[in-house]
Amino acid sequence: MKRFAITLGVIWLMLPAAPYLYAAGGGREDDGGLFLWLFVGLCALIVVLQLLPAFMRLIGLAKETKVETPLPERHDK
């Protein structure tokens, strides 16, 4: 809750600067638009899907190499 309050405080402090930031833009109008963002999103999805099996394998290797503690000996005499 404290982190949320700090985030809201920072946003509240930056809010008065928003009109000046939007007024400063507009120098160049050569953004690619929707299709460029769809292409970048597709590329990011491909990268994430390529890395997912590698991370799963690393997690599997970490689970295999855990150290097992020996059980204490039983004395039933």
BADO-882097 format. One record per residue (C-alpha): residue number from 1; z, x, y. Coordinates in steps of 0.1 Angstrom, whole numbers, padded with zeros to 4 digits. Each point is the difference from the previous one (the first is absolute). Layout:
BEGIN
[mike NUM; [Z; X; Y]] ...
//
This chain:
BEGIN
[mike 1; [0000; 0000; 0000]] [mike 2; [0008; 0029; 0023]] [mike 3; [-0035; 0015; -0006]] [mike 4; [-0016; -0034; 0009]] [mike 5; [0020; -0002; 0032]] [mike 6; [-0011; 0035; 0010]] [mike 7; [-0036; -0008; -0007]] [mike 8; [0002; -0032; 0021]] [mike 9; [0016; 0020; 0028]] [mike 10; [-0028; 0025; 0000]] [mike 11; [-0026; -0027; 0000]] [mike 12; [0018; -0018; 0028]] [mike 13; [0000; 0032; 0021]] [mike 14; [-0037; 0007; -0006]] [mike 15; [-0011; -0036; 0007]] [mike 16; [-0003; 0004; 0038]] [mike 17; [-0025; 0028; -0004]] [mike 18; [-0024; -0021; -0021]] [mike 19; [-0022; -0013; 0029]] [mike 20; [-0006; 0035; 0013]] [mike 21; [-0010; 0012; -0034]] [mike 22; [-0025; -0028; -0005]] [mike 23; [-0014; 0005; 0035]] [mike 24; [-0006; 0037; -0006]] [mike 25; [-0024; -0007; -0030]] [mike 26; [-0036; -0009; 0003]] [mike 27; [-0016; 0034; 0008]] [mike 28; [-0022; 0000; -0031]] [mike 29; [-0011; -0029; -0021]] [mike 30; [-0013; 0017; -0031]] [mike 31; [0024; -0012; -0027]] [mike 32; [-0015; -0009; -0033]] [mike 33; [0015; -0035; -0002]] [mike 34; [0008; -0019; -0031]] [mike 35; [-0024; 0017; -0024]] [mike 36; [0014; 0035; 0008]] [mike 37; [0035; -0012; -0006]] [mike 38; [-0010; -0016; -0033]] [mike 39; [-0017; 0033; -0011]] [mike 40; [0031; 0020; 0010]] [mike 41; [0022; -0024; -0019]] [mike 42; [-0022; 0002; -0031]] [mike 43; [0002; 0038; 0001]] [mike 44; [0038; -0001; 0004]] [mike 45; [0001; -0024; -0030]] [mike 46; [-0021; 0024; -0021]] [mike 47; [0023; 0029; 0009]] [mike 48; [0032; -0019; -0009]] [mike 49; [-0015; -0012; -0033]] [mike 50; [-0009; 0035; -0009]] [mike 51; [0035; 0013; 0008]] [mike 52; [0018; -0028; -0018]] [mike 53; [-0005; 0013; -0036]] [mike 54; [0010; 0035; 0011]] [mike 55; [0033; -0013; 0013]] [mike 56; [0006; -0021; -0031]] [mike 57; [-0006; 0031; -0021]] [mike 58; [0025; 0020; 0021]] [mike 59; [0026; -0026; -0004]] [mike 60; [-0006; -0001; -0038]] [mike 61; [0003; 0038; -0002]] [mike 62; [0033; -0002; 0020]] [mike 63; [0013; -0025; -0025]] [mike 64; [-0009; 0021; -0030]] [mike 65; [0017; 0031; 0013]] [mike 66; [0035; -0015; 0007]] [mike 67; [0028; 0020; -0015]] [mike 68; [0018; -0017; -0028]] [mike 69; [0038; 0005; -0003]] [mike 70; [0013; 0006; -0035]] [mike 71; [0022; -0028; -0014]] [mike 72; [0037; 0010; -0006]] [mike 73; [0009; 0006; -0036]] [mike 74; [0020; -0026; -0018]] [mike 75; [0031; 0009; -0019]] [mike 76; [0007; -0028; -0025]] [mike 77; [0024; 0019; -0023]] 
//
